[in-house]
Amino acid sequence: SAEVAHGLGRPADEAAAWEAYLRAGKVPDRVCPALPHAYARLGDRARQIDALERCAALAADEPERWRDLAAGLAEAGRQDDAADALDRARALDPGNPALAVHTASADAPLPGAP
């Protein structure tokens, strides 16, 4: 399982298990943010961003997914896209003070950023 692979420090196996979980039509709440984190541990920025984008799309009403996407995009130097994702998170959770004070910048990562 993905959890076992994570515990064994095998991020490639962990990512593969989470991908299989998603293909089986399972809900993303168990996969996100574990899948993007597995790709981050592999050093695969492109797959990390892809996973963050898929997670945001699958759970479009969850501000945490958009916040995570904003942080990943900012770390990748995609500031405009990061700002858009952060705006989406703020729109979903306008009362969240953590989202109100953060900017989508690699210099100021968001809480819980991968």
C-alpha positions as CSV (number, residue, x, y, z in Angstrom):
1,S,0.0,0.0,0.0
2,A,1.0,3.6,-0.3
3,E,1.3,4.0,3.4
4,V,3.6,1.1,3.7
5,A,5.8,2.4,0.8
6,H,5.9,5.8,2.5
7,G,6.9,4.2,5.8
8,L,9.7,2.3,4.0
9,G,11.0,5.5,2.4
10,R,10.1,4.4,-1.1
11,P,8.4,7.4,-2.7
12,A,8.3,5.9,-6.2
13,D,6.3,2.9,-5.0
14,E,4.2,5.3,-2.8
15,A,3.4,7.5,-5.8
16,A,2.5,4.4,-8.0
17,A,0.2,3.1,-5.3
18,W,-1.6,6.5,-5.0
19,E,-2.0,6.7,-8.7
20,A,-3.6,3.2,-8.8
21,Y,-5.9,4.4,-6.0
22,L,-7.0,7.3,-8.1
23,R,-7.5,5.2,-11.2
24,A,-9.7,2.9,-9.2
25,G,-12.1,5.9,-8.7
26,K,-11.4,6.4,-5.1
27,V,-12.0,9.7,-3.4
28,P,-9.1,12.1,-3.4
29,D,-9.1,13.0,0.3
30,R,-6.7,10.1,1.0
31,V,-4.5,10.8,-2.0
32,C,-4.2,14.5,-1.6
33,P,-1.6,15.8,-0.5
34,A,0.2,12.5,-0.2
35,L,0.7,12.0,-4.0
36,P,2.2,15.4,-4.6
37,H,4.5,14.9,-1.6
38,A,5.7,11.6,-2.9
39,Y,6.7,13.2,-6.2
40,A,8.4,16.0,-4.3
41,R,10.5,13.5,-2.4
42,L,11.4,12.0,-5.7
43,G,12.5,15.4,-6.9
44,D,10.0,15.3,-9.8
45,R,8.7,18.8,-9.9
46,A,6.6,18.3,-13.1
47,R,4.7,15.3,-11.7
48,Q,4.3,17.1,-8.3
49,I,2.7,20.1,-10.1
50,D,0.5,17.7,-12.2
51,A,-0.6,15.9,-9.1
52,L,-1.4,19.2,-7.3
53,E,-3.4,20.4,-10.3
54,R,-5.3,17.1,-10.4
55,C,-6.0,17.2,-6.7
56,A,-7.3,20.8,-7.0
57,A,-9.6,19.8,-9.9
58,L,-10.9,16.7,-8.1
59,A,-11.6,18.6,-4.9
60,A,-12.4,22.0,-6.4
61,D,-14.4,23.1,-3.3
62,E,-11.5,22.5,-0.8
63,P,-9.4,25.6,-0.2
64,E,-6.5,23.4,1.1
65,R,-6.0,21.8,-2.3
66,W,-5.8,25.3,-4.0
67,R,-3.5,26.5,-1.2
68,D,-1.2,23.5,-1.8
69,L,-1.3,24.1,-5.6
70,A,-0.4,27.8,-5.0
71,A,2.6,26.8,-2.9
72,G,3.8,24.2,-5.4
73,L,3.5,26.6,-8.3
74,A,5.3,29.4,-6.4
75,E,8.1,27.0,-5.6
76,A,8.3,26.2,-9.3
77,G,8.6,29.9,-10.2
78,R,5.1,30.1,-11.7
79,Q,4.1,33.2,-9.7
80,D,1.1,34.2,-11.8
81,D,-0.4,30.7,-11.7
82,A,0.3,30.6,-8.0
83,A,-1.5,33.9,-7.4
84,D,-4.5,32.6,-9.4
85,A,-4.6,29.4,-7.3
86,L,-4.3,31.4,-4.1
87,D,-7.1,33.7,-5.2
88,R,-9.2,30.6,-5.7
89,A,-8.4,29.3,-2.1
90,R,-9.2,32.8,-0.7
91,A,-12.6,32.8,-2.6
92,L,-13.5,29.5,-1.1
93,D,-12.4,30.4,2.5
94,P,-12.5,34.2,2.7
95,G,-12.4,34.2,6.5
96,N,-9.2,32.3,6.7
97,P,-6.5,34.6,8.1
98,A,-3.7,32.4,7.0
99,L,-4.8,32.8,3.4
100,A,-5.4,36.5,3.8
101,V,-1.8,37.3,4.8
102,H,0.1,35.1,2.5
103,T,1.2,35.9,-1.0
104,A,2.0,33.3,-3.6
105,S,5.8,33.7,-3.5
106,A,8.6,31.2,-3.1
107,D,10.0,33.4,-0.4
108,A,6.9,33.1,1.7
109,P,5.6,29.5,1.4
110,L,2.1,28.8,2.5
111,P,1.4,26.7,5.6
112,G,1.5,23.0,4.8
113,A,3.4,23.5,1.5
114,P,4.9,20.4,0.2
